[in-house]
């Protein structure tokens, strides 16, 4: 949809929006943009070159059409009052993009990406502000300080709350920033530039998996690493030149077949689905919290089954239906295993342990142990299963889960119990309750082996399987 301005779109975004400089496709390049280009060619030739390769350039949409602002916009200023004498804004927000891309901006607004800035109140930000950092970075917008660890880490992916100073400048703690959940001066959330990098806004770049890996990588959400080890990632690297990444129409099975990318599965069109900028519309499970749960519980969003069916249509572009159905059985089997054996019991145990854990959050080893169990190892196992990364599912996921549950969390809980038994009456009561909960968890069928209570029938079955394995491969030991 090119350059269509609808006032309803601006109201929909709930933001104070800069005055629209474009209401239809310009027949010629505006004089304002020509002035901008003449100057920036000398001072910022790279920006002009990127813009010159874009579809915006071909549609006569330039600097002024995107950066024009109203005088009363929070971040508006007169740019070069000797020549241009026009109000502009450095930040082009989703509300600005909605002047032409109304539908895409509305989908982005309703996505989890647009809400990514909520991390500023989460455990992760507590880590960055207190455990890892301090409030030693002083700026005009943060006279009492802010953590450089948060500014350079968390905020660069999740987004800053951009602060406009009294002179109209942007506070350096919050800008530059292309975090996907950035909160803009006009009140809108997110930034299209997180995926559609300025100033070329290349669709081919947005479709490549590398485009997502600024944020989707690392110990707690290693989608980059998972994709690279999966058959999908291997096929992509081997067949990148066959992907037709710059095609306007980009439907798997029609315009390309070699491999899917992140965009293929989560955003791009299929034979039956339209392009979507709500990246969660095809995700049926959330594997971020301590216990996985089905998506679709938020009123007004797609339900679990509809999300699942949408993703299946992507899979079925290249795979037959039985393959897709069996994959989901495998994937959801892993989710069930994690929830049943580690997630729900872990929440149960840590809830019982809470009265005995003294001091602030993360001042005790057990806080880190439990956090990494679900936030790192548990996520890796679940996310890797969803994207068919077997090594990360096992060796960096369920193996670490099992090792650290039994050799770290359980001993630390026992130590808490022992300390509580020698404390005051309240601690003794809490210790008694935690001991009962730990005994109950360890006597679950999933954990009985740890107590040496594997049933004779199960022990016999496992012994027979070991003998069969040795005989099959002619092993002597």
Secondary structure, DSSP 8 states (H G I E B T S, - for coil): --S---HHHHHHTTS-----S-SS--SS--HHHHHHHHHHHHH-HHHHHHHHTSHHHHTT--HHHHHB--TTSTT-EEE-TTTT-EEE-S---HHHHTTT-HHHHHHHHTSTGGGGGGGGGSHHHHIIIIIS--S-EEETTEEEEE-HHIIIIIHHHH--B--B-TTS-B-TTT-S---TT-B-TTS-B--GGGTS-TTT--HHHHHSGGGGTTTS-SSS--HHHHHHHSHHHHHHHHTGGGS-TT-SS--BTTTB-S---HHHHHTS--SS----S-TTTT--EE-SSSS-EES--STTS--HHHHHHHHHHHHTTTS-HHHHHHHHHHHHHHHHHHIIIIIHHHHHHHHHHGGG--SSTTSSHHHHHHHHIIIIIIHHHHHHHHTT-HHHHIIIIIHHHHHHIIIIIHHHHHHHHHHHHTS-HHHHHHHHHHHHHHHHHHTSTTTGGGGT---HHHHHHHHHHHHHHHHHTT---
